[in-house]
Amino acid sequence: MEDHVQGPNEQRYSHICSVLQILNAKWAFLIIAELSQGPKRFQQLHRDLAVVKTQSLTNVLRLLEKNEIVRRQVFPTVPISVEYSLTEKGMDFQTSLKEMEKWAIKWGPARDAEG
């Protein structure tokens, strides 16, 4: 079996593709945006993102934590409290989100509906 050799375009876009795989989770962008406002405990995050089911929120938070975008801190209270916040890597992603939002405002589906 031959090894696949990446062409110049595949190499150029491989980093972007790896980021998109992390952020492919349905609610990842919404969770990152919510946490950009500051740390939140799980229940508060769940209330603020009422559209996201509990299991989906848990799964996406685990994925973002695994990829070092979100930090999970456990407090030894009764019952145990868990707080989520963005890591430095997660905070740095805000610049990219803002640029994506500018692009979406300029070129997104809402623009097509106006025309």
N, CA, C and O of each residue as an XYZ file, in Angstrom:
460
protein
N       0.832     -1.173      0.000
C       0.000      0.000      0.000
C       0.882      1.243      0.000
O       1.820      1.334      0.792
N       0.593      2.204     -0.880
C       1.411      3.403     -0.986
C       1.013      4.427      0.057
O      -0.161      4.572      0.399
N       2.024      5.137      0.557
C       1.742      6.256      1.459
C       1.264      7.434      0.638
O       1.788      7.713     -0.440
N       0.269      8.117      1.159
C      -0.247      9.299      0.477
C       0.665     10.481      0.773
O       0.928     10.784      1.937
N       1.147     11.144     -0.257
C       1.989     12.322     -0.098
C       1.104     13.544     -0.261
O       0.392     13.688     -1.255
N       1.162     14.424      0.735
C       0.323     15.623      0.666
C       0.856     16.580     -0.384
O       2.057     16.837     -0.468
N      -0.063     17.099     -1.182
C       0.281     18.134     -2.135
C       0.362     19.479     -1.427
O       0.032     19.571     -0.244
N       0.798     20.531     -2.133
C       0.957     21.838     -1.498
C      -0.334     22.385     -0.896
O      -0.301     22.993      0.173
N      -1.472     22.179     -1.564
C      -2.734     22.697     -1.029
C      -3.167     21.936      0.211
O      -3.685     22.530      1.157
N      -2.955     20.609      0.212
C      -3.317     19.814      1.389
C      -2.492     20.248      2.592
O      -3.020     20.353      3.699
N      -1.208     20.499      2.388
C      -0.359     20.931      3.495
C      -0.796     22.305      3.993
O      -0.821     22.560      5.197
N      -1.137     23.177      3.064
C      -1.510     24.548      3.421
C      -2.779     24.568      4.266
O      -2.893     25.373      5.190
N      -3.729     23.696      3.960
C      -5.017     23.732      4.645
C      -5.139     22.722      5.788
O      -6.164     22.694      6.469
N      -4.128     21.902      6.010
C      -4.251     20.863      7.030
C      -4.444     21.450      8.427
O      -5.170     20.876      9.238
N      -3.809     22.578      8.719
C      -3.979     23.201     10.034
C      -5.405     23.709     10.220
O      -5.994     23.554     11.289
N      -5.949     24.310      9.180
C      -7.328     24.803      9.246
C      -8.283     23.631      9.426
O      -9.221     23.708     10.220
N      -8.051     22.556      8.700
C      -8.920     21.375      8.815
C      -8.876     20.783     10.216
O      -9.903     20.339     10.730
N      -7.702     20.770     10.842
C      -7.611     20.218     12.193
C      -8.383     21.083     13.183
O      -8.991     20.554     14.113
N      -8.371     22.404     13.003
C      -9.156     23.302     13.869
C     -10.640     23.070     13.623
O     -11.419     23.017     14.574
N     -11.038     22.934     12.379
C     -12.451     22.715     12.071
C     -12.956     21.391     12.635
O     -14.130     21.284     12.989
N     -12.095     20.388     12.723
C     -12.505     19.119     13.333
C     -12.823     19.314     14.813
O     -13.787     18.741     15.319
N     -12.025     20.111     15.503
C     -12.282     20.397     16.918
C     -13.592     21.156     17.057
O     -14.395     20.860     17.942
N     -13.805     22.117     16.200
C     -14.962     22.997     16.310
C     -16.183     22.473     15.571
O     -17.202     23.159     15.485
N     -16.086     21.276     15.044
C     -17.190     20.685     14.302
C     -18.370     20.333     15.200
O     -19.482     20.125     14.713
N     -18.139     20.266     16.491
C     -19.222     19.978     17.421
C     -20.300     21.048     17.253
O     -20.004     22.238     17.145
N     -21.520     20.609     17.234
C     -22.643     21.478     16.896
C     -22.683     22.782     17.687
O     -22.995     23.831     17.123
N     -22.376     22.737     18.972
C     -22.549     23.914     19.823
C     -21.236     24.565     20.228
O     -21.246     25.461     21.071
N     -20.115     24.156     19.668
C     -18.806     24.644     20.114
C     -18.692     26.165     20.038
O     -18.249     26.798     20.996
N     -19.082     26.752     18.920
C     -18.950     28.201     18.770
C     -19.789     28.940     19.803
O     -19.341     29.928     20.385
N     -20.991     28.464     20.024
C     -21.892     29.095     20.986
C     -21.324     29.021     22.403
O     -21.397     29.994     23.153
N     -20.769     27.889     22.764
C     -20.184     27.710     24.099
C     -18.960     28.597     24.267
O     -18.797     29.235     25.307
N     -18.104     28.647     23.264
C     -16.918     29.506     23.326
C     -17.331     30.967     23.459
O     -16.751     31.705     24.256
N     -18.318     31.385     22.695
C     -18.795     32.771     22.773
C     -19.345     33.075     24.160
O     -19.089     34.149     24.705
N     -20.088     32.151     24.730
C     -20.671     32.356     26.062
C     -19.572     32.448     27.119
O     -19.633     33.305     28.001
N     -18.577     31.583     27.038
C     -17.489     31.593     28.016
C     -16.542     32.773     27.828
O     -15.774     33.103     28.731
N     -16.592     33.406     26.668
C     -15.746     34.588     26.459
C     -16.189     35.742     27.367
O     -15.433     36.689     27.584
N     -17.406     35.658     27.892
C     -17.922     36.679     28.800
C     -17.435     36.458     30.227
O     -17.632     37.314     31.090
N     -16.807     35.325     30.476
C     -16.271     35.022     31.796
C     -16.602     33.610     32.215
O     -17.421     32.944     31.582
N     -15.959     33.142     33.296
C     -16.186     31.775     33.784
C     -17.644     31.562     34.185
O     -18.308     32.475     34.676
N     -18.124     30.348     33.968
C     -19.499     30.007     34.344
C     -19.533     28.603     34.917
O     -18.806     27.710     34.482
N     -20.384     28.437     35.890
C     -20.634     27.101     36.415
C     -21.540     26.381     35.433
O     -22.248     27.007     34.644
N     -21.507     25.065     35.493
C     -22.231     24.261     34.507
C     -23.702     24.648     34.433
O     -24.228     24.861     33.341
N     -24.370     24.744     35.574
C     -25.813     25.035     35.557
C     -26.112     26.407     34.969
O     -27.107     26.576     34.265
N     -25.258     27.391     35.252
C     -25.463     28.725     34.674
C     -25.265     28.686     33.166
O     -26.035     29.286     32.416
N     -24.247     27.991     32.732
C     -23.994     27.843     31.300
C     -25.176     27.144     30.635
O     -25.602     27.529     29.546
N     -25.695     26.130     31.288
C     -26.844     25.395     30.756
C     -28.079     26.289     30.672
O     -28.823     26.227     29.693
N     -28.302     27.121     31.694
C     -29.441     28.061     31.656
C     -29.269     29.091     30.541
O     -30.219     29.405     29.824
N     -28.042     29.617     30.400
C     -27.781     30.642     29.391
C     -27.866     30.083     27.973
O     -28.173     30.809     27.028
N     -27.593     28.800     27.836
C     -27.652     28.135     26.529
C     -28.788     27.112     26.547
O     -28.581     25.927     26.282
N     -29.969     27.585     26.858
C     -31.124     26.698     27.053
C     -31.412     25.822     25.834
O     -32.002     24.751     25.971
N     -31.007     26.259     24.664
C     -31.252     25.505     23.438
C     -30.408     24.217     23.386
O     -30.726     23.293     22.638
N     -29.335     24.165     24.185
C     -28.415     23.020     24.173
C     -28.840     22.014     25.244
O     -28.970     22.366     26.416
N     -29.052     20.780     24.841
C     -29.416     19.721     25.788
C     -28.229     19.424     26.708
O     -27.073     19.619     26.333
N     -28.534     18.953     27.907
C     -27.516     18.702     28.928
C     -26.401     17.792     28.417
O     -25.223     18.105     28.592
N     -26.755     16.670     27.787
C     -25.732     15.732     27.319
C     -24.874     16.349     26.215
O     -23.665     16.122     26.175
N     -25.481     17.118     25.328
C     -24.715     17.782     24.271
C     -23.740     18.790     24.856
O     -22.590     18.874     24.425
N     -24.202     19.556     25.843
C     -23.334     20.532     26.504
C     -22.156     19.827     27.159
O     -21.015     20.270     27.031
N     -22.425     18.739     27.856
C     -21.373     17.961     28.503
C     -20.363     17.441     27.476
O     -19.154     17.549     27.678
N     -20.861     16.885     26.389
C     -19.975     16.316     25.358
C     -19.091     17.378     24.715
O     -17.896     17.158     24.514
N     -19.674     18.521     24.396
C     -18.892     19.574     23.743
C     -17.882     20.168     24.719
O     -16.746     20.450     24.338
N     -18.282     20.358     25.968
C     -17.332     20.858     26.966
C     -16.155     19.900     27.118
O     -15.012     20.341     27.236
N     -16.419     18.605     27.115
C     -15.334     17.607     27.211
C     -14.400     17.709     26.008
O     -13.179     17.657     26.158
N     -14.976     17.856     24.819
C     -14.166     17.987     23.608
C     -13.304     19.248     23.665
O     -12.117     19.208     23.341
N     -13.897     20.360     24.075
C     -13.157     21.620     24.152
C     -12.090     21.564     25.243
O     -11.019     22.154     25.100
N     -12.382     20.861     26.321
C     -11.390     20.690     27.386
C     -10.230     19.817     26.890
O      -9.065     20.130     27.132
N     -10.551     18.741     26.207
C      -9.531     17.837     25.665
C      -8.593     18.583     24.721
O      -7.400     18.290     24.656
N      -9.149     19.556     23.988
C      -8.352     20.318     23.030
C      -7.810     21.620     23.614
O      -7.349     22.499     22.886
N      -7.873     21.728     24.945
C      -7.275     22.829     25.700
C      -7.828     24.199     25.323
O      -7.108     25.198     25.350
N      -9.107     24.237     24.974
C      -9.786     25.502     24.681
C     -10.569     25.952     25.912
O     -10.732     27.146     26.163
N     -11.050     24.965     26.676
C     -11.822     25.224     27.888
C     -11.118     24.580     29.080
O     -10.570     23.481     28.985
N     -11.148     25.292     30.197
C     -10.603     24.775     31.459
C     -11.775     24.393     32.364
O     -12.743     25.144     32.482
N     -11.685     23.261     32.980
C     -12.707     22.767     33.910
C     -12.120     22.788     35.306
O     -11.090     22.163     35.561
N     -12.770     23.506     36.215
C     -12.293     23.576     37.587
C     -13.378     23.051     38.519
O     -14.526     23.493     38.463
N     -13.004     22.102     39.378
C     -13.940     21.481     40.314
C     -13.745     22.105     41.694
O     -12.620     22.213     42.180
N     -14.852     22.516     42.322
C     -14.821     23.072     43.667
C     -15.386     22.047     44.638
O     -16.443     21.472     44.380
N     -14.693     21.807     45.763
C     -15.124     20.780     46.722
C     -16.273     21.269     47.619
O     -16.144     21.321     48.842
N     -17.368     21.616     46.998
C     -18.558     22.030     47.744
C     -19.515     20.852     47.825
O     -19.272     19.805     47.226
N     -20.599     21.023     48.564
C     -21.626     19.984     48.627
C     -22.915     20.586     48.093
O     -23.464     21.481     48.736
N     -23.424     20.145     46.959
C     -22.789     19.204     46.026
C     -21.604     19.870     45.321
O     -21.439     21.088     45.381
N     -20.802     19.071     44.665
C     -19.618     19.569     43.958
C     -20.051     20.559     42.876
O     -21.026     20.333     42.159
N     -19.307     21.655     42.777
C     -19.555     22.649     41.735
C     -18.434     22.570     40.710
O     -17.275     22.340     41.054
N     -18.792     22.760     39.460
C     -17.815     22.748     38.379
C     -17.946     24.057     37.617
O     -19.044     24.464     37.237
N     -16.812     24.710     37.399
C     -16.798     25.975     36.668
C     -15.968     25.804     35.403
O     -14.926     25.150     35.411
N     -16.442     26.397     34.331
C     -15.748     26.335     33.048
C     -15.308     27.733     32.651
O     -16.021     28.711     32.875
N     -14.129     27.813     32.061
C     -13.615     29.079     31.560
C     -12.765     28.792     30.328
O     -12.384     27.651     30.068
N     -12.481     29.832     29.592
C     -11.614     29.667     28.427
C     -10.160     29.690     28.866
O      -9.785     30.451     29.758
N      -9.359     28.870     28.248
C      -7.922     28.890     28.458
C      -7.352     30.049     27.644
O      -8.091     30.743     26.945
N      -6.069     30.252     27.731
C      -5.421     31.278     26.911
C      -5.647     30.966     25.429
O      -5.885     31.865     24.621
N      -5.568     29.694     25.093
C      -5.814     29.248     23.714
C      -7.249     29.574     23.293
O      -7.481     30.023     22.171
N      -8.206     29.348     24.188
C      -9.605     29.655     23.906
C      -9.850     31.139     23.770
O     -10.599     31.568     22.892
N      -9.219     31.939     24.640
C      -9.372     33.396     24.566
C      -8.777     33.929     23.264
O      -9.331     34.837     22.643
N      -7.660     33.363     22.865
C      -7.002     33.810     21.637
C      -7.881     33.548     20.418
O      -7.788     34.257     19.416
N      -8.726     32.537     20.503
C      -9.623     32.199     19.392
C     -10.676     33.285     19.152
O     -11.269     33.340     18.074
N     -10.912     34.148     20.144
C     -11.920     35.205     20.011
C     -11.636     36.115     18.817
O     -12.568     36.576     18.158
N     -10.378     36.374     18.536
C     -10.002     37.200     17.387
C     -10.521     36.583     16.101
O     -11.062     37.278     15.241
N     -10.353     35.273     15.973
C     -10.824     34.575     14.779
C     -12.347     34.600     14.698
O     -12.909     34.787     13.619
N     -13.016     34.413     15.835
C     -14.485     34.452     15.841
C     -15.013     35.812     15.398
O     -15.991     35.892     14.655
N     -14.366     36.876     15.856
C     -14.802     38.229     15.478
C     -14.650     38.442     13.976
O     -15.513     39.044     13.338
N     -13.550     37.947     13.416
C     -13.349     38.067     11.970
C     -14.386     37.241     11.209
O     -14.881     37.677     10.170
N     -14.715     36.059     11.716
C     -15.741     35.226     11.082
C     -17.098     35.920     11.139
O     -17.873     35.859     10.185
N     -17.381     36.579     12.258
C     -18.644     37.296     12.386
C     -18.724     38.447     11.378
O     -19.767     38.666     10.762
N     -17.618     39.178     11.214
C     -17.586     40.267     10.213
C     -17.872     39.709      8.817
O     -18.640     40.291      8.049
N     -17.252     38.585      8.504
C     -17.452     37.964      7.200
C     -18.911     37.543      7.036
O     -19.515     37.765      5.987
N     -19.472     36.935      8.082
C     -20.865     36.467      8.022
C     -21.835     37.631      7.845
O     -22.814     37.517      7.108
N     -21.572     38.738      8.510
C     -22.426     39.920      8.358
C     -22.349     40.443      6.923
O     -23.361     40.820      6.332
N     -21.156     40.460      6.385
C     -20.974     40.977      5.027
C     -21.502     40.030      3.953
O     -22.104     40.472      2.974
N     -21.275     38.708      4.135
C     -21.544     37.764      3.058
C     -22.529     36.660      3.392
O     -22.848     35.844      2.527
N     -23.014     36.610      4.609
C     -23.842     35.497      5.067
C     -25.231     35.443      4.441
O     -25.583     36.302      3.633
N     -26.011     34.448      4.808
C     -27.341     34.221      4.236
C     -28.287     35.406      4.402
O     -29.135     35.633      3.538
N     -28.165     36.157      5.477
C     -29.057     37.307      5.675
C     -28.881     38.324      4.551
O     -29.846     38.966      4.137
N     -27.656     38.471      4.060
C     -27.365     39.398      2.959
C     -28.092     38.930      1.692
O     -28.655     39.740      0.956
N     -28.072     37.622      1.451
C     -28.736     37.062      0.281
C     -30.251     37.311      0.335
O     -30.883     37.558     -0.692
N     -30.820     37.245      1.538
C     -32.264     37.442      1.696
C     -32.665     38.886      1.416
O     -33.780     39.148      0.965
N     -31.742     39.837      1.686
C     -32.043     41.236      1.452
C     -32.099     41.572     -0.029
O     -32.888     42.416     -0.455
N     -31.244     40.896     -0.819
C     -31.101     41.216     -2.234
C     -32.256     40.759     -3.004
O     -32.302     40.947     -4.220
